[in-house]
Amino acid sequence: MFADKARIIIRSGKGGDGHVSFRREKYVPAGGPDGGDGGDGGSVIFQVDHGVNTLSDFRFKRKFSAEDGKEGAKKRMHGKNGKDLILKVPEGTVVKDAKSGKVIVDMSGENSRVTILKGGHGGNGNMHYATSTMQAPKYAQPGQDAMELEVLLELKCIADVGLVGFPNAGKSTLISRVTNAKPEIANYPFTTLQPHLGVVDFPDGGGFVMADIPGLIEGASEGVGLGHEFLRHIERTRVLIHMVDAAGTDGRDPVEDVYSINKELEKYSSDVSKKPQIIVANKTDAVQTEDGEENPVERIRKEFEPKGFEVMSVSAVTGEGVKELMGRVRQLLNEHQDEKVVYEQEFFPEEHVADKLPYDVSYDEKNDWYVLEGPRIEKMLGYTNLESEKGFVFFQKFIRESGALERLEALGMEDGDTVKIYGFHFEYFKD
């Protein structure tokens, strides 16, 4: 089965903790702090690999993690940085937040190498916290936590032209004739289970990429069969070649087939249905009409040309009309050069995955003070030097930006009231 969709969990590396140690030498009885900084955690990076054309590497492995940074050491030694995790994907892979479905990055165009999750910074060693009043600090900064996110990978082919139509309309035969693609060709539904990409070259240079989109059926826009998996590959194309079996070799009505497929395109996406479309009446070599019977190609023209569709006829088997069709497609592409689709970023992991541990506020009636505590607050206290003016200002800013003051004020806290934060007591004054 063609793998064009995968759901995985990615995790950046945790920053290494800063180290607590003191200089100890024979002739230096009162050496100062010399704890080194922790190493940075590895980042999660997505990179386009042009040698890969499926997401099969992600089908059987669920979780991917970058390396954690190492703890700092004595003698001001810096911890080793964690290795980045590089995930190689085909061009055209769209990375989405699995929960919201919003786009994080489209690995297309200039996005050939993108950092999705940044590794945590290593914590400062205790050598950074020595002051005139605190010459032997016995604490260091913990490394920043890792970030973890569940993402959805969707491969949407990068092709200028998309071939659409019911199974057995002749799409695979056409693409094998005009490009270097070699799809399997046989007379039964769903021969093609994955899009085939091929390049159409011209003697005077230039060319375009064509994708043979697997045969669609009614209900594809609702996901019937493999509808959604196939339809997503049409989104990036600039021109559609809509092939129908003009000879009706399977007993199908080509006019009804055109209406059916266009209905599925419209239901899937109005943008897709509005793309320039050439209706191609194929298998003209097999068309047989009796005296007085209307030629099916002319019937298709009469039905759809008044509606604004361009209709051309070919025989993909014999090659009749194929050169003219490719020339016309080239003209349309030149008229729509600026319509390449690259999805914009909608979801920013650092805003949603960053450390958002909960905290609680309450009022202690017995002691007549307000209480602020929780994992997030405790963690910040752990790597903030409240004895320094700079550290104290930083902690105040953190409390203000966390929204804790608004919640305490909602409980009735006023100027002059006491706030207890673990082992510390602060007097509150509103700015």
PAMI-248117 format. One record per residue: x, y, z of N, C-alpha, C in turn. Coordinates in steps of 0.05 Angstrom, whole numbers, padded with zeros to 5 digits, always signed. Example, Ala and Ser with C-alpha at 12.3 -4.5 7.8 and 13.67 -1.06 7.14 Angstrom:
2
+00264-00114+00156+00246-00090+00156+00264-00066+00156;+00257-00045+00142+00273-00021+00143+00258+00001+00157;
//
This chain:
431
+00017-00024+00000+00000+00000+00000+00018+00025+00000;+00011+00044-00016+00025+00069-00018+00022+00085+00008;+00044+00092+00020+00043+00107+00046+00045+00136+00041;+00022+00151+00043+00023+00179+00039+00012+00194+00063;+00010+00180+00086-00001+00192+00110+00010+00177+00134;+00018+00192+00155+00028+00179+00179+00023+00198+00203;+00020+00185+00226+00016+00200+00251+00038+00192+00270;+00054+00211+00279+00077+00204+00296+00079+00224+00319;+00095+00217+00339+00101+00234+00362+00130+00242+00360;+00136+00268+00360+00163+00277+00360+00170+00291+00386;+00195+00289+00394+00204+00300+00420+00232+00312+00417;+00235+00336+00425+00261+00349+00425+00276+00339+00450;+00302+00345+00451+00318+00337+00474+00316+00357+00497;+00317+00346+00521+00317+00363+00545+00344+00376+00549;+00345+00400+00558+00370+00413+00564+00383+00401+00589;+00409+00398+00589+00423+00387+00612+00423+00406+00635;+00422+00396+00660+00422+00413+00684+00449+00426+00688;+00448+00450+00699+00473+00463+00708+00484+00448+00732;+00510+00450+00736+00524+00434+00757+00531+00452+00781;+00529+00440+00805+00537+00453+00830+00563+00441+00839;+00584+00457+00840+00610+00447+00851+00627+00472+00858;+00648+00467+00874+00665+00488+00883+00694+00481+00878;+00709+00501+00872+00738+00497+00866+00752+00486+00891;+00765+00464+00888+00779+00451+00911+00808+00445+00902;+00826+00462+00912+00855+00458+00907+00870+00462+00932;+00894+00449+00933+00910+00448+00958+00915+00476+00969;+00922+00495+00952+00929+00521+00962+00907+00542+00958;+00884+00533+00952+00860+00551+00949+00839+00541+00968;+00841+00547+00994+00822+00536+01013+00793+00546+01010;+00789+00568+00998+00762+00579+00995+00756+00585+00966;+00759+00564+00949+00753+00567+00921+00724+00573+00916;+00719+00589+00895+00692+00596+00889+00677+00575+00873;+00652+00581+00866+00636+00561+00851+00648+00557+00823;+00648+00532+00814+00659+00526+00787+00641+00506+00772;+00615+00505+00779+00597+00486+00765+00592+00495+00737;+00595+00477+00717+00591+00484+00689+00562+00483+00680;+00557+00494+00657+00530+00495+00645+00523+00468+00632;+00497+00462+00632+00488+00438+00619+00487+00442+00589;+00488+00420+00574+00488+00422+00544+00459+00426+00534;+00457+00437+00511+00430+00441+00499+00419+00414+00488;+00393+00411+00490+00381+00387+00479+00380+00389+00449;+00378+00366+00436+00377+00365+00407+00350+00374+00397;+00349+00385+00373+00324+00394+00360+00313+00373+00341;+00287+00375+00334+00275+00358+00314+00273+00374+00288;+00286+00363+00268+00288+00377+00242+00277+00359+00220;+00260+00371+00203+00249+00357+00180+00266+00366+00155;+00273+00347+00139+00290+00353+00115+00280+00339+00091;+00278+00353+00068+00269+00341+00043+00291+00322+00032;+00284+00298+00025+00302+00279+00013+00290+00272-00014;+00303+00280-00036+00292+00276-00063+00294+00246-00071;+00308+00230-00055+00309+00202-00061+00287+00186-00048;+00269+00199-00034+00247+00186-00020+00221+00195-00032;+00202+00178-00037+00176+00186-00049+00152+00176-00034;+00156+00164-00010+00134+00155+00007+00140+00161+00036;+00120+00158+00053+00124+00162+00082+00126+00135+00096;+00134+00114+00081+00135+00087+00092+00153+00084+00116;+00174+00102+00119+00192+00100+00142+00177+00106+00168;+00154+00118+00166+00139+00127+00190+00115+00109+00196;+00112+00087+00181+00088+00071+00185+00091+00052+00209;+00115+00043+00215+00118+00022+00235+00133+00032+00260;+00141+00058+00260+00153+00069+00284+00136+00093+00292;+00129+00095+00317+00110+00115+00327+00124+00140+00339;+00146+00136+00353+00157+00158+00368+00186+00163+00359;+00193+00189+00356+00219+00197+00347+00230+00219+00366;+00253+00214+00378+00264+00233+00398+00292+00242+00392;+00297+00268+00396+00325+00278+00395+00339+00272+00421;+00364+00276+00422+00380+00269+00445+00380+00291+00466;+00379+00283+00491+00380+00302+00513+00408+00313+00516;+00410+00338+00526+00436+00350+00533+00446+00338+00559;+00473+00337+00562+00485+00326+00586+00489+00347+00607;+00490+00338+00632+00494+00356+00655+00521+00369+00654;+00523+00393+00664+00549+00406+00666+00566+00392+00687;+00592+00399+00689+00610+00385+00707+00627+00406+00722;+00643+00396+00741+00660+00414+00756+00682+00426+00738;+00696+00445+00749+00717+00459+00734+00706+00473+00709;+00681+00483+00713+00668+00499+00692+00665+00484+00665;+00663+00458+00667+00661+00441+00642+00632+00441+00632;+00629+00447+00607+00603+00449+00594+00593+00421+00587;+00568+00415+00593+00557+00389+00585+00555+00386+00555;+00555+00362+00545+00554+00357+00516+00526+00363+00506;+00525+00376+00483+00499+00381+00470+00486+00355+00459;+00460+00353+00461+00447+00330+00449+00446+00331+00419;+00447+00308+00406+00446+00307+00377+00418+00314+00366;+00417+00329+00344+00392+00335+00331+00381+00310+00319;+00354+00309+00317+00341+00287+00302+00332+00298+00275;+00342+00286+00254+00335+00295+00227+00317+00274+00214;+00292+00282+00208+00273+00264+00196+00271+00271+00166;+00277+00252+00149+00277+00257+00120+00250+00249+00108;+00239+00268+00093+00212+00264+00082+00213+00271+00052;+00193+00262+00037+00192+00270+00008+00183+00299+00006;+00192+00311-00016+00183+00339-00021+00152+00338-00025;+00139+00357-00013+00110+00358-00015+00096+00348+00011;+00112+00340+00031+00101+00331+00056+00092+00355+00073;+00067+00354+00082+00056+00375+00099+00055+00364+00127;+00068+00379+00146+00068+00371+00174+00047+00387+00188;+00028+00373+00201+00006+00386+00215+00005+00378+00245;-00005+00396+00261-00011+00389+00289-00034+00369+00288;-00030+00345+00300-00050+00324+00298-00076+00331+00312;-00075+00347+00333-00099+00353+00348-00117+00374+00334;-00105+00395+00323-00120+00416+00311-00122+00414+00281;-00104+00399+00269-00103+00396+00240-00091+00420+00226;-00079+00439+00241-00067+00463+00230-00039+00457+00219;-00032+00471+00198-00006+00467+00185+00017+00479+00201;+00038+00462+00206+00062+00471+00219+00082+00480+00198;+00086+00462+00178+00104+00469+00156+00097+00453+00131;+00100+00465+00108+00097+00451+00083+00125+00447+00071;+00134+00423+00070+00161+00417+00060+00162+00419+00029;+00158+00443+00020+00158+00449-00009+00172+00475-00014;+00179+00481-00039+00191+00506-00045+00217+00510-00031;+00219+00532-00016+00244+00538-00001+00246+00523+00025;+00225+00510+00033+00226+00495+00059+00238+00468+00055;+00264+00467+00051+00278+00442+00047+00289+00431+00073;+00293+00448+00093+00303+00439+00120+00292+00458+00141;+00275+00447+00158+00261+00464+00178+00262+00452+00205;+00268+00468+00225+00268+00459+00253+00239+00462+00264;+00228+00439+00272+00200+00439+00282+00199+00443+00312;+00216+00428+00327+00217+00431+00356+00245+00437+00364;+00249+00459+00378+00275+00467+00387+00283+00453+00413;+00307+00444+00415+00316+00430+00439+00318+00450+00462;+00314+00439+00487+00315+00456+00510+00343+00467+00516;+00345+00492+00525+00371+00503+00532+00382+00490+00557;+00409+00487+00558+00421+00477+00582+00420+00497+00604;+00418+00487+00629+00417+00505+00652+00444+00516+00659;+00444+00539+00672+00469+00552+00681+00480+00537+00706;+00507+00534+00706+00519+00523+00730+00520+00544+00752;+00528+00535+00777+00527+00553+00799+00548+00575+00797;+00567+00573+00779+00587+00594+00776+00574+00620+00767;+00550+00619+00756+00537+00644+00747+00523+00659+00769;+00520+00647+00792+00503+00659+00813+00518+00670+00836;+00544+00672+00834+00560+00684+00856+00556+00715+00856;+00550+00726+00879+00547+00755+00882+00564+00763+00906;+00564+00789+00912+00580+00799+00935+00568+00789+00961;+00542+00784+00961+00529+00774+00985+00524+00744+00985;+00527+00732+00962+00523+00703+00960+00547+00692+00944;+00569+00686+00959+00593+00678+00946+00596+00648+00942;+00578+00633+00954+00579+00604+00951+00551+00593+00945;+00539+00600+00922+00512+00591+00915+00512+00560+00912;+00492+00548+00925+00490+00519+00925+00468+00509+00907;+00462+00525+00887+00441+00517+00868+00450+00524+00840;+00438+00510+00821+00443+00514+00793+00417+00513+00778;+00417+00522+00754+00392+00523+00738+00387+00496+00724;+00363+00486+00727+00356+00461+00712+00355+00467+00682;+00360+00447+00666+00357+00450+00637+00328+00452+00630;+00322+00466+00608+00295+00468+00599+00284+00441+00591;+00258+00438+00595+00245+00412+00589+00245+00408+00558;+00242+00383+00551+00237+00375+00523+00209+00384+00515;+00205+00387+00489+00179+00392+00478+00170+00367+00463;+00145+00360+00466+00134+00336+00453+00109+00343+00439;+00105+00332+00415+00082+00340+00399+00074+00317+00381;+00048+00312+00379+00039+00292+00360+00033+00306+00333;+00044+00296+00312+00040+00309+00286+00029+00290+00265;+00016+00301+00246+00005+00286+00223+00021+00293+00198;+00032+00273+00185+00047+00278+00160+00029+00270+00137;+00026+00288+00118+00010+00282+00094+00027+00289+00069;+00029+00270+00051+00044+00275+00027+00025+00284+00005;+00030+00308-00005+00014+00319-00027+00033+00324-00050;+00030+00308-00072+00049+00308-00094+00055+00336-00105;+00080+00340-00112+00087+00364-00126+00086+00359-00156;+00065+00368-00169+00062+00363-00197+00048+00387-00209;+00055+00394-00234+00042+00417-00248+00015+00409-00259;+00013+00384-00268-00011+00374-00282-00021+00349-00268;-00046+00347-00263-00058+00324-00252-00077+00310-00272;-00074+00284-00275-00091+00268-00292-00113+00256-00274;-00138+00262-00280-00161+00252-00265-00180+00238-00283;-00197+00221-00271-00216+00206-00287-00222+00179-00274;-00243+00166-00284-00250+00140-00273-00228+00119-00281;-00228+00097-00266-00209+00075-00273-00213+00067-00302;-00191+00059-00315-00192+00050-00343-00198+00071-00364;-00196+00097-00355-00200+00118-00375-00176+00122-00393;-00153+00111-00385-00129+00112-00401-00107+00130-00391;-00109+00139-00365-00090+00157-00354-00062+00145-00353;-00060+00120-00344-00034+00107-00342-00021+00104-00369;-00037+00097-00389-00026+00095-00417-00015+00121-00426;-00030+00143-00421-00021+00169-00430+00005+00177-00417;+00007+00174-00390+00031+00183-00376+00055+00166-00384;+00050+00141-00389+00073+00124-00398+00083+00132-00426;+00065+00143-00442+00073+00151-00469+00088+00177-00469;+00080+00196-00452+00092+00223-00454+00113+00229-00433;+00117+00211-00414+00137+00216-00393+00154+00191-00389;+00172+00193-00369+00188+00170-00362+00176+00152-00341;+00151+00158-00333+00138+00141-00313+00130+00114-00325;+00131+00093-00309+00125+00067-00318+00103+00054-00300;+00079+00063-00301+00058+00051-00285+00049+00025-00296;+00037+00008-00278+00026-00017-00288+00000-00011-00303;-00004-00025-00325-00028-00020-00342-00043-00046-00345;-00068-00046-00338-00085-00070-00342-00114-00062-00342;-00131-00079-00351-00159-00072-00355-00176-00081-00331;-00170-00069-00307-00188-00073-00285-00186-00049-00266;-00207-00044-00250-00208-00021-00234-00185-00020-00213;-00176+00005-00208-00155+00010-00187-00129-00004-00193;-00121-00006-00219-00095-00015-00225-00074+00002-00211;-00078+00028-00212-00059+00047-00199-00068+00052-00170;-00050+00044-00151-00056+00049-00123-00039+00071-00112;-00022+00084-00128-00007+00106-00119-00003+00125-00142;+00000+00151-00137+00005+00170-00158+00032+00165-00172;+00033+00166-00198+00058+00163-00213+00065+00191-00224;+00090+00199-00218+00100+00224-00228+00118+00220-00252;+00115+00237-00272+00133+00236-00295+00138+00264-00306;+00160+00267-00320+00167+00293-00331+00162+00293-00361;+00147+00313-00370+00142+00316-00399+00163+00336-00410;+00180+00327-00427+00201+00344-00439+00194+00353-00467;+00205+00376-00475+00201+00386-00501+00228+00391-00515;+00229+00387-00541+00254+00390-00556+00268+00417-00552;+00252+00438-00548+00263+00465-00545+00269+00472-00516;+00269+00452-00499+00274+00457-00471+00248+00462-00455;+00251+00462-00429+00227+00466-00412+00211+00441-00410;+00192+00441-00394+00175+00417-00390+00159+00420-00365;+00145+00399-00357+00129+00401-00333+00126+00373-00321;+00117+00372-00296+00114+00347-00282+00084+00340-00282;+00079+00315-00290+00051+00306-00291+00047+00283-00271;+00024+00283-00258+00018+00262-00239-00007+00246-00248;-00004+00220-00249-00026+00203-00255-00040+00197-00228;-00063+00211-00223-00078+00207-00198-00095+00182-00201;-00093+00164-00182-00109+00139-00183-00138+00144-00189;-00151+00125-00203-00178+00127-00211-00197+00134-00188;-00215+00153-00193-00234+00161-00173-00261+00147-00178;-00277+00146-00157-00304+00135-00159-00323+00154-00145;-00349+00150-00150-00369+00167-00136-00367+00162-00106;-00368+00184-00091-00365+00182-00062-00337+00186-00053;-00318+00191-00072-00290+00195-00064-00286+00218-00045;-00301+00240-00049-00299+00264-00032-00307+00258-00003;-00323+00237+00001-00330+00230+00029-00311+00208+00039;-00291+00202+00024-00271+00182+00033-00278+00154+00024;-00298+00150+00007-00305+00123-00003-00281+00112-00018;-00275+00087-00014-00251+00075-00027-00227+00088-00015;-00210+00098-00032-00186+00113-00023-00188+00142-00031;-00212+00152-00031-00218+00179-00042-00201+00201-00031;-00201+00205-00005-00186+00227+00007-00156+00225+00002;-00146+00200+00003-00117+00195-00001-00109+00203-00029;-00127+00199-00049-00121+00206-00076-00126+00235-00082;-00148+00246-00072-00155+00274-00079-00135+00294-00068;-00122+00288-00046-00104+00308-00035-00080+00314-00054;-00074+00295-00072-00052+00299-00090-00059+00318-00113;-00084+00325-00116-00093+00343-00137-00090+00372-00128;-00088+00377-00102-00089+00404-00091-00067+00422-00102;-00043+00411-00106-00020+00427-00114-00019+00432-00145;-00034+00416-00160-00032+00419-00189-00043+00446-00199;-00033+00455-00222-00043+00480-00234-00062+00475-00256;-00061+00452-00269-00078+00445-00292-00087+00416-00288;-00113+00411-00295-00123+00383-00294-00129+00373-00322;-00121+00349-00328-00129+00335-00352-00150+00314-00343;-00174+00318-00352-00196+00301-00344-00202+00281-00366;-00193+00256-00363-00195+00236-00384-00221+00220-00381;-00233+00216-00404-00257+00198-00404-00254+00179-00428;-00267+00156-00424-00267+00135-00445-00289+00142-00465;-00281+00155-00487-00301+00163-00507-00314+00139-00520;-00300+00116-00521-00310+00093-00534-00330+00077-00516;-00330+00084-00491-00348+00070-00472-00343+00040-00471;-00317+00033-00471-00309+00004-00472-00319-00011-00447;-00323+00002-00425-00333-00011-00401-00363-00008-00398;-00376+00002-00419-00405+00006-00418-00413+00031-00403;-00393+00050-00398-00399+00074-00384-00406+00096-00403;-00421+00116-00393-00428+00140-00409-00407+00161-00403;-00391+00170-00423-00370+00190-00418-00380+00216-00408;-00404+00225-00417-00415+00250-00407-00422+00248-00378;-00434+00227-00370-00441+00223-00342-00416+00221-00325;-00395+00208-00336-00369+00206-00321-00357+00233-00315;-00358+00251-00335-00347+00278-00330-00363+00292-00308;-00389+00290-00309-00405+00303-00288-00399+00291-00260;-00396+00265-00259-00391+00251-00234-00365+00259-00221;-00344+00259-00237-00317+00266-00227-00316+00295-00218;-00328+00313-00234-00327+00341-00227-00344+00347-00202;-00364+00331-00198-00380+00334-00173-00363+00326-00149;-00347+00305-00151-00330+00297-00129-00308+00318-00124;-00297+00330-00145-00277+00351-00142-00289+00375-00127;-00314+00383-00135-00327+00406-00123-00333+00400-00093;-00342+00377-00087-00348+00370-00059-00323+00368-00042;-00301+00360-00054-00276+00358-00039-00264+00386-00034;-00263+00403-00054-00252+00430-00051-00260+00447-00075;-00272+00470-00069-00280+00488-00090-00256+00499-00105;-00233+00502-00091-00209+00511-00104-00199+00491-00125;-00201+00465-00118-00193+00445-00137-00211+00445-00162;-00236+00447-00157-00255+00446-00180-00253+00470-00199;-00240+00492-00189-00238+00516-00206-00212+00517-00222;-00195+00496-00218-00170+00496-00233-00176+00493-00263;-00158+00504-00280-00161+00500-00310-00163+00470-00316;-00182+00463-00332-00187+00434-00337-00192+00430-00367;-00177+00410-00378-00182+00402-00405-00195+00374-00404;-00218+00372-00417-00232+00346-00419-00220+00332-00443;-00209+00308-00438-00196+00293-00460-00212+00268-00466;-00223+00268-00490-00238+00244-00499-00218+00224-00510;-00213+00203-00495-00192+00183-00501-00205+00159-00516;-00187+00142-00526-00194+00117-00540-00210+00122-00565;-00203+00144-00579-00217+00150-00605-00212+00128-00625;-00190+00113-00622-00185+00091-00641-00205+00068-00638;-00219+00067-00615-00238+00046-00611-00267+00055-00614;-00271+00080-00621-00298+00091-00625-00311+00078-00649;-00334+00067-00646-00350+00056-00668-00378+00067-00667;-00386+00079-00690-00413+00090-00691-00428+00078-00715;-00453+00074-00711-00470+00064-00734-00481+00088-00749;-00492+00083-00772-00503+00104-00789-00524+00120-00774;-00521+00146-00774-00541+00163-00761-00535+00167-00732;-00516+00153-00720-00510+00155-00692-00490+00177-00688;-00494+00194-00667-00476+00216-00662-00449+00206-00652;-00428+00218-00662-00401+00211-00653-00399+00219-00623;-00389+00201-00605-00388+00208-00577-00370+00231-00570;-00349+00235-00586-00331+00258-00582-00346+00284-00586;-00361+00285-00608-00377+00309-00614-00399+00313-00593;-00409+00292-00583-00429+00294-00561-00417+00306-00536;-00392+00299-00530-00378+00310-00506-00373+00340-00511;-00365+00347-00535-00360+00375-00542-00385+00392-00539;-00407+00382-00550-00433+00397-00549-00442+00401-00520;-00436+00381-00503-00445+00383-00475-00429+00402-00458;-00402+00402-00463-00385+00416-00444-00371+00442-00454;-00368+00444-00480-00356+00469-00490-00373+00493-00484;-00400+00492-00486-00416+00515-00479-00414+00522-00449;-00405+00503-00433-00401+00509-00404-00373+00519-00398;-00358+00524-00419-00331+00536-00414-00308+00517-00413;-00314+00491-00417-00292+00471-00416-00280+00468-00444;-00254+00464-00444-00240+00457-00469-00240+00427-00473;-00247+00418-00497-00249+00389-00502-00229+00382-00524;-00212+00362-00519-00194+00352-00540-00197+00322-00542;-00190+00311-00565-00192+00282-00568-00164+00270-00574;-00159+00246-00562-00134+00232-00567-00138+00202-00567;-00117+00189-00576-00115+00160-00572-00089+00155-00558;-00090+00150-00532-00065+00146-00517-00050+00121-00527;-00064+00102-00539-00052+00078-00549-00036+00083-00574;-00048+00097-00594-00035+00102-00619-00018+00128-00620;-00024+00146-00601-00010+00171-00600-00024+00193-00615;-00046+00188-00628-00060+00208-00643-00070+00231-00624;-00063+00256-00630-00072+00279-00615-00057+00284-00590;-00038+00266-00582-00024+00270-00557-00005+00294-00557;+00009+00297-00580+00028+00320-00582+00013+00346-00579;-00010+00348-00593-00026+00373-00591-00036+00378-00563;-00043+00356-00549-00053+00359-00521-00031+00370-00503;-00006+00359-00506+00016+00367-00489+00023+00397-00495;+00021+00405-00520+00026+00433-00527+00006+00452-00514;-00019+00443-00514-00040+00460-00502-00037+00462-00472;-00029+00439-00460-00025+00440-00431-00002+00459-00424;+00019+00458-00440+00042+00476-00435+00033+00505-00436;+00016+00512-00456+00006+00539-00458-00009+00547-00432;-00026+00529-00423-00042+00536-00399-00023+00540-00374;-00003+00523-00372+00016+00526-00350+00030+00553-00351;+00037+00562-00375+00050+00588-00377+00031+00611-00370;+00005+00607-00374-00014+00627-00367-00020+00627-00336;-00013+00606-00323-00018+00603-00294+00007+00597-00278;+00029+00612-00284+00055+00607-00272+00056+00613-00242;+00040+00632-00234+00042+00642-00206+00022+00628-00187;+00012+00605-00195-00009+00593-00178+00000+00567-00164;+00026+00565-00159+00037+00542-00145+00028+00543-00116;+00020+00521-00105+00009+00520-00078+00030+00512-00058;+00035+00529-00039+00052+00523-00015+00036+00532+00009;+00030+00514+00027+00012+00520+00050+00027+00536+00071;+00013+00557+00080+00025+00575+00100+00023+00563+00128;+00041+00571+00145+00042+00561+00172+00018+00572+00188;+00004+00554+00202-00019+00562+00219-00015+00556+00248;+00004+00538+00254+00008+00528+00281+00037+00532+00288;+00043+00544+00311+00070+00549+00320+00075+00533+00346;+00090+00512+00344+00093+00493+00367+00103+00507+00392;+00121+00526+00390+00133+00538+00414+00112+00553+00430;+00090+00561+00417+00069+00575+00432+00050+00556+00446;+00049+00531+00437+00029+00512+00448+00042+00489+00463;+00067+00484+00458+00079+00461+00471+00098+00468+00493;+00106+00494+00494+00124+00503+00515+00113+00496+00542;+00131+00496+00562+00123+00488+00589+00100+00505+00599;+00077+00491+00603+00053+00504+00613+00042+00488+00637;+00059+00483+00656+00050+00468+00679+00030+00484+00695;+00011+00472+00708-00010+00487+00722+00000+00499+00748;-00015+00518+00758-00010+00529+00785-00036+00536+00798;-00036+00538+00824-00061+00543+00839-00058+00568+00856;-00080+00582+00860-00082+00604+00878-00103+00599+00899;-00099+00609+00923-00119+00605+00945-00115+00626+00967;-00134+00627+00985-00132+00645+01008-00132+00629+01034;-00111+00633+01050-00108+00620+01076-00120+00638+01097;-00145+00632+01105-00159+00650+01123-00146+00650+01151;-00135+00628+01160-00123+00626+01186-00099+00645+01189;-00081+00644+01168-00057+00661+01169-00061+00688+01155;-00084+00692+01143-00090+00717+01129-00070+00723+01108;-00065+00704+01091-00047+00709+01068-00057+00693+01044;-00048+00701+01021-00055+00688+00996-00033+00669+00988;-00040+00647+00976-00021+00626+00970-00020+00622+00940;+00005+00621+00929+00010+00615+00901+00030+00593+00899;+00022+00570+00887+00040+00548+00885+00032+00530+00862;+00048+00511+00856+00044+00492+00834+00070+00486+00820;+00071+00465+00804+00096+00456+00792+00110+00477+00776;+00094+00493+00762+00106+00514+00745+00120+00535+00762;+00107+00543+00784+00119+00563+00802+00144+00552+00816;+00141+00528+00825+00163+00515+00840+00188+00512+00822;+00182+00505+00797+00204+00501+00778+00219+00528+00773;+00204+00549+00770+00216+00575+00765+00232+00584+00790;+00222+00579+00813+00237+00586+00837+00264+00571+00838;+00263+00546+00827+00287+00529+00828+00311+00541+00813;+00305+00556+00792+00328+00568+00778+00327+00598+00776;+00317+00610+00796+00317+00639+00798+00331+00648+00824;+00351+00665+00822+00365+00675+00845+00351+00699+00856;+00333+00695+00876+00318+00717+00887+00334+00736+00904;+00358+00728+00911+00375+00746+00927+00389+00768+00910;+00388+00764+00884+00399+00785+00866+00376+00802+00856;+00382+00828+00852+00361+00846+00843+00351+00838+00815;+00369+00829+00798+00362+00821+00772+00344+00796+00772;+00351+00777+00789+00335+00753+00792+00307+00758+00803;+00306+00776+00823+00280+00783+00835+00262+00797+00814;+00273+00815+00799+00257+00829+00778+00247+00809+00758;+00264+00790+00750+00257+00769+00731+00233+00753+00741;+00234+00745+00767+00213+00729+00779+00187+00745+00780;+00188+00770+00787+00164+00787+00787+00151+00788+00759;+00168+00791+00739+00158+00792+00712+00144+00766+00704;+00157+00744+00712+00145+00718+00706+00118+00715+00719;+00115+00722+00745+00090+00720+00759+00068+00737+00745;+00076+00761+00737+00057+00780+00724+00048+00768+00698;+00066+00758+00682+00059+00748+00655+00045+00722+00656;+00047+00707+00678+00034+00681+00680+00004+00684+00684;-00005+00708+00692-00034+00713+00697-00041+00707+00726;-00021+00701+00743-00027+00694+00770-00037+00718+00786;-00027+00742+00781-00036+00765+00796-00066+00771+00791;-00075+00767+00766-00103+00772+00761-00121+00752+00776;-00111+00727+00778-00126+00707+00793-00127+00712+00823;-00104+00722+00833-00103+00729+00862-00121+00753+00868;-00120+00772+00850-00137+00796+00854-00167+00788+00853;-00173+00768+00836-00201+00759+00835-00210+00746+00861;-00191+00736+00877-00197+00725+00903-00200+00747+00925;-00192+00772+00917-00195+00794+00936-00169+00806+00946;-00147+00798+00935-00121+00808+00943-00118+00838+00937;-00108+00854+00956-00106+00882+00953-00078+00891+00961;-00072+00917+00957-00046+00928+00964-00040+00922+00994;-00016+00914+00999-00007+00909+01027-00012+00881+01036;-00028+00865+01021-00033+00837+01029-00008+00820+01025;-00006+00798+01040+00017+00780+01038+00011+00757+01020;+00031+00750+01003+00029+00727+00985+00051+00707+00993;+00043+00683+00999+00062+00662+01006+00067+00644+00981;+00092+00643+00973+00100+00626+00951+00121+00606+00962;+00111+00583+00969+00128+00562+00982+00141+00575+01007;+00168+00575+01008+00181+00585+01033+00185+00615+01033;+00174+00629+01014+00178+00658+01012+00152+00673+01018;+00154+00697+01030+00131+00714+01035+00136+00741+01022;+00117+00750+01007+00119+00776+00993+00096+00794+01000;+00101+00820+01001+00080+00839+01005+00072+00850+00977;+00046+00850+00972+00036+00857+00945+00030+00887+00943;+00041+00899+00922+00034+00927+00915+00029+00928+00885;+00005+00938+00878-00002+00939+00850+00013+00961+00836;+00023+00956+00812+00038+00976+00797+00020+00999+00790;
//
